[in-house]
Amino acid sequence: MVTSTGAVAPAGRRPGGAVRSMVRGLVGNQQFMLLIALAALVAYFTARAPVFLSNGELANILTDFCSLILLGIGETYVIASGGIDLSVGSATSLSGVVGAFAMRSLLGSHQGEALVLFVGTLVCVSIGLAIGLTNAALINWARLVPFVATLAMLGGAAGLAIVISNGEPIGLDPRAISLTTAKLGPFSYPSLVVIAIVAACWLSLHLTRYGRYTFAIGSNEFAARAAGIDVRRHVTSVYALSGALAGLAGMFVYMRLGSGAPTAGLNDELQAIAAVVIGGASLYGGVARMSGTVLGTLIITTVTSGLIISNVQANWDQVAVALLIAAAAAMQALRPARRA
């Protein structure tokens, strides 16, 4: 092609080609598209209810984000390894109830709040860890597929939480609630703990051998075993991590409510899986991004909070989450076809 100055343009170049290439790159970047979607949701809900961006509402969104991202982090590891964990919501409920019993006993003996919360955290994490290890045992030694094993644990843990609590909240600890409102700058103390956990897990998943093993098992378990990876031990650690984080989420719910609620984790497993899938993880395993999970969690908490503040019936948030899962899965299914 000859330009207006008579010079010949390099072969293969077209005017505006660099711009089109950049646009295609941005559109194909899922993290960028998630940021755009999040900004659009915030703008929409703010237009419907300007109070959406008030300090109080942002604090509520951040509080909901803290408990959900803990479940999402564990689910990210599980899905990246080629599994799925349907028990995280029930683990949150059961650990919160058992931890509440322990903390109520300590409060009754007039122990200090710091000791009460420390022991409660240990109890909650221990219960979640036990649930995760049970899931791993069912998968590795009972030879159940992850869906069936964790589905059984979902029902068992949820039922046990209701049985031991008689379906009622356990304990009343206003001082625990005050911790969620105490702040260091714009962040509450619990949210700073969550940010540190997210950063540590991001580093572990993407920059360490542990993360590489997780992706390798999710991509091809047989090849990973042939490469010398102890698949059983690694899968056990992944489900143990997911359970422990679910237990910690139970403690965060306790601090938010001031009690252990047997239904606190109801449907949280759906939201956690949705956050991971929206963030770009493949349900076939081997593909996941911690930053995507963070953005997916922010989108879900924004949608659920926005629907509530817009006076939409509460049950519609489950419909919205289901639609988000379907949309994210459809995008994943279409992406390879566009590259072909």
C-alpha positions as CSV (number, residue, x, y, z in Angstrom):
1,M,0.0,0.0,0.0
2,V,1.3,3.5,-0.9
3,T,0.8,6.3,1.6
4,S,0.1,9.9,0.8
5,T,3.8,10.7,1.0
6,G,4.7,8.0,-1.5
7,A,6.2,5.7,1.0
8,V,5.2,2.1,1.1
9,A,3.5,1.0,4.3
10,P,5.0,-2.1,5.9
11,A,3.3,-5.3,4.8
12,G,0.4,-6.5,6.9
13,R,-0.2,-3.1,8.6
14,R,-3.5,-1.3,8.4
15,P,-4.5,2.1,9.6
16,G,-6.0,1.8,13.1
17,G,-4.8,-1.8,13.4
18,A,-3.0,-1.1,16.6
19,V,-6.1,0.5,18.2
20,R,-8.3,-2.4,17.1
21,S,-5.8,-4.9,18.5
22,M,-5.7,-3.0,21.8
23,V,-9.5,-3.0,22.0
24,R,-9.7,-6.7,21.2
25,G,-7.1,-7.3,23.9
26,L,-9.1,-5.4,26.5
27,V,-12.4,-7.0,25.5
28,G,-10.7,-10.4,25.8
29,N,-9.3,-9.6,29.2
30,Q,-11.8,-11.0,31.7
31,Q,-10.4,-9.0,34.6
32,F,-10.9,-5.8,32.7
33,M,-14.4,-6.8,31.8
34,L,-15.2,-7.6,35.4
35,L,-14.0,-4.2,36.5
36,I,-16.3,-2.6,33.8
37,A,-19.2,-4.7,35.0
38,L,-18.6,-3.8,38.7
39,A,-18.4,-0.1,37.8
40,A,-21.6,-0.4,35.8
41,L,-23.4,-2.1,38.7
42,V,-22.3,0.5,41.2
43,A,-23.4,3.3,38.8
44,Y,-26.8,1.6,38.3
45,F,-27.6,1.0,42.0
46,T,-26.3,4.5,42.9
47,A,-28.7,6.0,40.3
48,R,-31.6,4.0,41.8
49,A,-30.6,4.8,45.4
50,P,-28.0,7.5,46.0
51,V,-27.5,6.2,49.6
52,F,-25.8,3.1,48.0
53,L,-22.5,4.9,48.1
54,S,-22.9,6.1,51.7
55,N,-20.3,5.1,54.3
56,G,-22.8,2.9,56.1
57,E,-23.8,1.0,53.0
58,L,-20.2,0.6,51.9
59,A,-19.4,-0.8,55.3
60,N,-22.2,-3.3,55.0
61,I,-20.9,-4.4,51.6
62,L,-17.3,-4.8,52.9
63,T,-18.6,-6.8,55.9
64,D,-20.5,-9.2,53.5
65,F,-17.4,-9.3,51.3
66,C,-15.2,-10.5,54.2
67,S,-17.2,-13.7,55.0
68,L,-17.9,-14.5,51.3
69,I,-14.3,-14.0,50.1
70,L,-13.0,-16.5,52.7
71,L,-15.3,-19.1,51.2
72,G,-14.4,-18.0,47.7
73,I,-10.7,-18.4,48.4
74,G,-11.1,-22.0,49.5
75,E,-13.4,-22.7,46.6
76,T,-10.8,-21.3,44.2
77,Y,-8.2,-23.8,45.3
78,V,-10.8,-26.7,45.2
79,I,-12.0,-25.8,41.7
80,A,-8.5,-25.2,40.4
81,S,-7.7,-28.8,41.5
82,G,-10.6,-30.2,39.6
83,G,-13.0,-30.6,42.5
84,I,-15.9,-28.7,44.0
85,D,-16.9,-28.1,47.6
86,L,-20.7,-27.8,48.3
87,S,-20.2,-27.9,52.0
88,V,-18.7,-24.5,52.7
89,G,-21.9,-22.8,53.6
90,S,-22.9,-25.6,56.1
91,A,-19.4,-25.6,57.5
92,T,-19.8,-21.9,58.2
93,S,-23.1,-22.5,60.0
94,L,-21.9,-25.5,62.1
95,S,-18.5,-23.9,63.0
96,G,-20.2,-20.7,64.0
97,V,-22.7,-22.6,66.2
98,V,-20.1,-24.8,67.9
99,G,-17.8,-21.8,68.4
100,A,-20.7,-19.8,69.9
101,F,-21.3,-22.5,72.5
102,A,-17.6,-22.3,73.5
103,M,-17.6,-18.5,73.6
104,R,-20.8,-18.4,75.6
105,S,-19.3,-20.7,78.2
106,L,-16.2,-18.4,78.5
107,L,-18.3,-15.3,78.7
108,G,-20.3,-17.0,81.5
109,S,-17.1,-17.5,83.4
110,H,-16.3,-13.8,83.0
111,Q,-13.3,-14.3,80.7
112,G,-11.8,-11.3,78.8
113,E,-13.2,-10.6,75.3
114,A,-9.8,-11.1,73.7
115,L,-9.5,-14.6,75.1
116,V,-13.1,-15.4,74.2
117,L,-12.6,-14.4,70.6
118,F,-9.2,-16.2,70.3
119,V,-10.6,-19.5,71.6
120,G,-13.7,-19.1,69.5
121,T,-11.6,-18.6,66.4
122,L,-9.6,-21.8,67.2
123,V,-12.8,-23.7,67.7
124,C,-14.4,-22.5,64.5
125,V,-11.4,-23.2,62.4
126,S,-11.0,-26.6,63.9
127,I,-14.6,-27.6,63.1
128,G,-14.2,-26.3,59.6
129,L,-10.9,-28.2,59.2
130,A,-12.5,-31.4,60.5
131,I,-15.3,-31.0,57.8
132,G,-12.7,-30.4,55.1
133,L,-10.7,-33.5,56.1
134,T,-13.9,-35.6,56.2
135,N,-14.6,-34.4,52.6
136,A,-11.1,-35.4,51.6
137,A,-11.4,-38.8,53.2
138,L,-14.7,-39.5,51.3
139,I,-13.1,-38.5,48.1
140,N,-9.7,-40.1,48.4
141,W,-10.5,-43.3,50.3
142,A,-14.3,-43.9,49.9
143,R,-13.9,-43.0,46.2
144,L,-16.8,-40.7,46.1
145,V,-16.8,-37.9,43.5
146,P,-16.3,-34.5,45.0
147,F,-19.9,-33.4,44.1
148,V,-21.5,-36.4,46.0
149,A,-19.0,-36.3,49.0
150,T,-19.5,-32.6,49.6
151,L,-23.2,-32.7,49.0
152,A,-23.5,-35.3,51.7
153,M,-21.4,-33.1,54.0
154,L,-23.6,-30.1,53.2
155,G,-26.7,-31.9,54.4
156,G,-25.0,-33.5,57.4
157,A,-23.4,-30.3,58.7
158,A,-26.5,-28.1,58.1
159,G,-28.7,-30.6,59.9
160,L,-26.3,-31.0,62.8
161,A,-26.1,-27.2,63.2
162,I,-29.9,-27.0,63.5
163,V,-30.1,-30.0,65.9
164,I,-27.5,-28.9,68.4
165,S,-28.8,-25.3,68.4
166,N,-32.5,-26.2,68.3
167,G,-32.7,-23.9,65.3
168,E,-32.0,-20.8,67.5
169,P,-29.1,-18.3,67.6
170,I,-26.5,-19.2,70.3
171,G,-25.1,-16.5,72.5
172,L,-25.3,-12.7,72.6
173,D,-22.0,-10.8,72.4
174,P,-22.4,-7.1,71.6
175,R,-18.7,-6.6,72.2
176,A,-17.9,-8.9,69.3
177,I,-20.2,-6.8,67.0
178,S,-18.3,-3.6,68.0
179,L,-15.1,-5.1,66.5
180,T,-16.7,-5.0,63.0
181,T,-17.3,-1.2,63.4
182,A,-13.9,-0.4,64.9
183,K,-11.7,0.9,62.1
184,L,-8.1,1.7,61.2
185,G,-8.6,4.3,58.5
186,P,-11.4,3.2,56.1
187,F,-11.0,-0.5,57.0
188,S,-12.3,-2.4,60.0
189,Y,-9.9,-4.7,61.8
190,P,-11.6,-7.9,60.5
191,S,-11.4,-6.6,57.0
192,L,-7.6,-6.0,57.4
193,V,-7.2,-9.7,58.4
194,V,-9.2,-10.8,55.4
195,I,-7.0,-8.6,53.1
196,A,-3.9,-10.2,54.5
197,I,-5.4,-13.7,53.9
198,V,-6.3,-12.8,50.4
199,A,-2.8,-11.6,49.6
200,A,-1.2,-14.6,51.2
201,C,-3.4,-17.0,49.2
202,W,-2.9,-15.1,46.0
203,L,0.9,-15.5,46.4
204,S,0.5,-19.2,47.3
205,L,-1.8,-20.0,44.3
206,H,0.1,-18.1,41.6
207,L,3.8,-18.0,42.8
208,T,4.5,-21.1,44.7
209,R,5.0,-24.8,44.0
210,Y,1.8,-25.5,46.0
211,G,-0.2,-23.5,43.5
212,R,1.5,-25.1,40.5
213,Y,0.7,-28.6,41.9
214,T,-3.0,-27.5,42.4
215,F,-3.3,-26.4,38.8
216,A,-1.4,-29.5,37.5
217,I,-3.8,-31.8,39.3
218,G,-6.8,-29.9,38.0
219,S,-5.5,-30.0,34.4
220,N,-4.6,-33.7,34.3
221,E,-4.6,-35.7,37.5
222,F,-2.9,-38.7,35.9
223,A,-0.1,-36.7,34.4
224,A,0.4,-35.0,37.8
225,R,0.6,-38.4,39.5
226,A,3.1,-39.5,36.8
227,A,5.2,-36.4,37.5
228,G,5.6,-37.4,41.1
229,I,3.0,-35.3,42.8
230,D,1.3,-37.0,45.8
231,V,-2.2,-36.3,44.5
232,R,-4.1,-37.7,47.5
233,R,-2.1,-35.7,50.0
234,H,-2.4,-32.5,48.0
235,V,-6.2,-32.9,47.5
236,T,-6.5,-33.5,51.2
237,S,-4.7,-30.2,51.9
238,V,-6.9,-28.4,49.5
239,Y,-10.1,-29.5,51.1
240,A,-8.7,-29.0,54.5
241,L,-7.8,-25.4,53.5
242,S,-11.3,-24.8,52.2
243,G,-12.9,-26.2,55.4
244,A,-10.6,-24.1,57.7
245,L,-11.5,-20.9,55.8
246,A,-15.2,-21.8,56.0
247,G,-14.7,-22.2,59.7
248,L,-13.0,-18.8,59.9
249,A,-16.0,-17.4,58.0
250,G,-18.2,-18.8,60.7
251,M,-16.3,-16.7,63.2
252,F,-16.7,-13.6,61.1
253,V,-20.4,-14.2,60.9
254,Y,-20.4,-14.5,64.7
255,M,-18.7,-11.2,65.1
256,R,-21.2,-9.6,62.6
257,L,-24.3,-10.9,64.4
258,G,-23.0,-11.3,67.9
259,S,-24.2,-14.9,68.0
260,G,-23.9,-18.2,66.2
261,A,-26.8,-18.7,63.8
262,P,-27.5,-22.2,62.5
263,T,-28.7,-20.9,59.1
264,A,-26.0,-18.2,58.7
265,G,-24.3,-20.1,55.8
266,L,-27.5,-20.9,53.9
267,N,-26.8,-20.8,50.2
268,D,-23.3,-19.3,50.8
269,E,-21.9,-22.3,48.8
270,L,-23.8,-21.1,45.8
271,Q,-22.5,-17.6,46.1
272,A,-18.9,-18.8,46.7
273,I,-18.9,-21.0,43.6
274,A,-20.5,-18.2,41.6
275,A,-17.8,-15.8,42.7
276,V,-15.1,-18.2,41.5
277,V,-16.8,-19.0,38.2
278,I,-17.5,-15.3,37.5
279,G,-13.8,-14.6,38.2
280,G,-12.9,-16.9,35.3
281,A,-12.3,-20.3,36.9
282,S,-13.1,-23.4,34.9
283,L,-15.3,-25.9,36.5
284,Y,-13.3,-28.6,34.7
285,G,-10.2,-27.6,36.8
286,G,-6.8,-26.2,36.0
287,V,-7.9,-22.6,35.5
288,A,-8.5,-20.0,38.2
289,R,-7.4,-16.6,39.3
290,M,-7.5,-15.2,42.8
291,S,-7.9,-11.7,41.5
292,G,-10.9,-12.9,39.5
293,T,-12.4,-14.4,42.6
294,V,-12.0,-11.1,44.5
295,L,-13.8,-9.2,41.6
296,G,-16.5,-11.9,41.4
297,T,-17.1,-11.6,45.1
298,L,-17.3,-7.8,44.9
299,I,-19.9,-8.2,42.0
300,I,-22.0,-10.6,44.0
301,T,-22.0,-8.5,47.2
302,T,-22.7,-5.4,45.2
303,V,-25.7,-7.1,43.4
304,T,-27.2,-8.5,46.6
305,S,-26.7,-5.3,48.6
306,G,-28.0,-3.2,45.7
307,L,-31.2,-5.3,45.3
308,I,-31.9,-4.9,49.1
309,I,-31.3,-1.2,49.1
310,S,-33.5,-0.9,46.0
311,N,-36.4,-2.5,47.9
312,V,-36.4,-5.6,45.7
313,Q,-37.8,-8.7,47.3
314,A,-35.0,-10.6,49.1
315,N,-35.4,-13.9,47.3
316,W,-34.5,-12.3,44.0
317,D,-30.8,-12.2,45.0
318,Q,-30.7,-16.0,44.5
319,V,-32.1,-15.6,41.0
320,A,-29.6,-12.9,40.3
321,V,-26.7,-15.1,41.5
322,A,-27.9,-18.0,39.4
323,L,-28.1,-15.8,36.3
324,L,-24.5,-14.5,36.9
325,I,-23.3,-18.1,37.1
326,A,-25.1,-19.0,33.8
327,A,-23.6,-15.9,32.1
328,A,-20.1,-16.6,33.3
329,A,-20.3,-20.2,32.3
330,A,-21.6,-19.3,28.9
331,M,-18.7,-16.8,28.3
332,Q,-16.3,-19.6,29.2
333,A,-18.0,-22.0,26.7
334,L,-17.9,-19.4,23.9
335,R,-14.4,-18.2,24.4
336,P,-12.6,-21.2,22.8
337,A,-15.0,-21.1,19.9
338,R,-14.0,-17.5,19.2
339,R,-10.3,-18.4,19.2
340,A,-10.8,-21.3,16.8
